[in-house]
Amino acid sequence: MTALPELLGDWGVRDGPLYRRLAAAIAAAIETGQLARGTMLPPERSLALRLAIGRSTVVAAYELLRQGGVVQSRRGSGTWVAGARPHHQAAGMADALASAALGSPGHVIDLATAALGAPPALRGVIDGLRADEIDVLDTAGYYPVGLPLLRASLARYLTDTGLRTDPDQLLITTGDQQALWLLCSYLLRDGGEAAVEDPTSPGVLDVLRALPATIRTAPPLADPQGAGELAGVANRADVRLLYVMATLNPLGQVASRVARQELLVATSGVEHVIDDLSAMDLVFEAAPPPLAALGDSDRVISVGSMSKLFWGGLRIGFIRTTPTLVGRLARLKAQVDLGSSVLSQVVCARLLETVDETRRQRLQQLGHQLDHALAVLSRELPDVTIVRPVGGLSVWLQLPAGTGTGLADVASRFGVAVVPGSVLSHRGGADSGIRVVYARDAAAFEAGTARLGAAWRAYREQLSAGMDAPMTGPVVV
């Protein structure tokens, strides 16, 4: 089935009757080339279930498109985009985060974007930059491997976490996403298989789907049987690359030291293991050491970011690996941007001097916000299972019925954006829940959760009614 629901965006906030909004959104996807000629559209009942609307609404939308010559249908053969013989498009999401409604209009309360505002230390650093720290202005400004000042500061910081690091083991990147792109593009340049947890980072899924690679999935390392499940997948297939979020996966879990050690031993035949450390400073209690600190340091590659703890606008990340691989990746990076922002790197080097105090402030703030959020969520969604995180910015809600994709779409029409589990999963296996960012101002979170509660009740009624009654919208409560 085509990934049509993920291509429609915020179709429910258009003007006019619901079936006309749906038809217009499908027509727009065709006009922009996202749906090629001949692409099969989902069956009416299937699309209705995914969008949490009545089947009659989909029937009417398809009929309107047929009348306009946009699609064609044949009894027993389905409906497809006009202009070519019908064919099936592979399921998937062209842009995982975009499909999570992050580009919503102004009236939507954003409980989807997992990011914090800048800490007080950032303003202080910017105001207090010393002349000797900005003498980089006298240079050409190109540092493909990274600013030496930041590499030295970052090496000390990682060493303090238990991961002994030398500056020549570090490549500074433009955020964690570029780090993942560089690694996957280089290590899987000739194809091969990659294994990831399910759920996992939507960023790594976007990267892997664009490569000639086969993606294998297994339950998270933090699950009770996680190490064995991941090792089983990695060893059963010809996996060349294993990506794990041992510290704070999308469910807010942290894998134990024992699980980490078991994974390293059981996957010794896998060429490379990527350990994502992006959120390690947001764990409420001390987390076990990074995978590379537990052994096999040359095979284990660590990636991280300054975005979660400090500020997303800095767009500074890193790769920790062997000096040889750093050099090869730097040559690939130079083809893209000749080096990350130098001034941002100067600022990050200074911010690392404040890491202990900034972490303390962040965790205190997040602890208060999480307690408040759990109380509000329990009140507004009493029949939804709340998975309490051990850190991070989000909380996972496990639904008793329906799909995260269906609820997220209804929620967007009620004026709140959340992330469905489908964007965190290669095959949609995690679509039984949604991810909600709790790190928000108390009033905004309460307002957003009230809308989400109303959306859940409406969605639940749709499920109980067998999807026969179309929903009108948008609804703002």
C-alpha positions, 0 to 999 in steps of 0.5 A: 500500500502506498504511503499516502497518509504520510503525504497529505500533511495537515489536509484536515485544516483546509476549507470546505467539506471533509471529502473535498479537503481530502480530494484536494490534498491527494490532488496536490500530492499528485501535482507535486510529483509525490504520487507518480502516475500509475501509483495505486491508492489505498483501498477506501476502507484502509485509508479511512482507518488510517485517517480516522474518518468515515469510509463514505468520505474516502468514497466521495473524495475518490469519486471527485478525483475520478470526475476530474480525471485525476485518478482511474478505477476499475472494479476489482483492480482498485484506484490509481493515479491517472496517466499510466498503468497501475503500479504499487509504490513501496510503503515508507515516509519521504520525511519522517518528521515532516509527516509528524505535522511539524509544519503545522499552522499557527493555531496548532500547539506543538507537542511534537518537536523535542527541543529546548530553548537556549539556557542562560549560559548561552547568552553569557557565553556569547556576551563574554567571548574573548578576543583570543577565542574569536581570532578565528576571524583572522583565518579562512574559516575552513575546518573540515575536521572541526575547530581544534579548540572544540575538538580538545574541549569535547575530548575532555568532556567525553573522557569525563563521561568514561569514554576516553577520547583524543581530539584526533578521534573526533569529527565535528559535524553539522548536527547529529543528523549529518553525523548519521548521514556521513557514517551510513553513506560511507559505511554502506556506500556499496549497499548491505544490510543495517539493523536498527531498534524498533522504535528508533530515531526517525533521522536514521530511518530517513538516511538508510531509506535513501541508501541501497541498503536493507533495513532489519529491525528488532526490539530496543536494547533496553527491553528485557530481551533486547540484546539477544533480539538485536544480536539475533537479527544482526547475526542471522542476516548479513548486517554490516551496520548496527545502530542503537540508542542505548541511552534514551530511546524513543520510549525514554528507556536506558539500556543496562550495563549488562545489556550493553556488554551482552550486545557487544559480545553477541554482535562481534561479527558486525563490522560497525556499531553506532551508539547514539549519545545525543541525549545522554546528558538528559538522563535523570539518574546516572546512565551506564558508560557509552558502548565504546567505553565498555570495549571494542572501541575501534568497532563502536562509533559514537555520535552525539549532539550539542542540540539536546542539552544546549540549543538546537540552533547551534547545529553542532554534532560529532563523531567519535571513531578511529583517526583513520575513519575520521580522515575519510569521513572528513573528505566526504564532509568537505564535499558537502559543506567544507566544515561546520559553522566556526562561530557555533563551534567556538560557542560550543567549546565555551558551553562545554565549560558549563556542562555540569551546571547546565545539566543540573538546571535542565534536569531540575526543570525537566523533573518538574515538567514531567511530574506536571505532565504525568498528572495532566496526561492521567487526567485527560487520557485516563485509559491510555498507558503512560510509559514514564521516561527515565529522562529526555524530553518526551513521554510515550503513550501506548494506545488501547486501540487504533493507531498512533497515525490515526490519532495524530491525524485527528489530533492535528484537526483538534489543534495539537501536533504529536508524533505517531509511532509510525515515524519511529518505526521502519515497518510501522511496528511502533504505531500502537502509540504516540510520542508527546513532548512534555518539556513545555510551558505548563499552560501550553502543555495543559492546553495541548493535552486538553486538545489531545484528550478531546481528539482521543475521545473523538478517535475512539468513537470513530473506532467504535462506530466502525468508521462509518460516520465522517468527522468534520474539522478542523476542531479547535477546543 
